[in-house]
């Protein structure tokens, strides 16, 4: 086998591996964040206190439900495409 062909095959395999790894890692992270959102009730409570609002349980529950609804609508839109 000629040297240029071997080098070309190595480069193509490297590019294919990088592209495949990128898309697999992207899919894994999107699924992970969908199942484990980065913001929880304690973080919301702290953010509201920093903004000068007194967080009530009702407000926190309402905000969490809105965030979950938005995540579900985004994932539903992506699945349709």
Secondary structure, DSSP 8 states (H G I E B T S, - for coil): --HHHHHHHHHHHHHHHHHHHHHHHHHHHHHHHHHS-S--HHHHHHHHHHTT----HHHHHHHHHHHHHHHHHHHHHHHH-
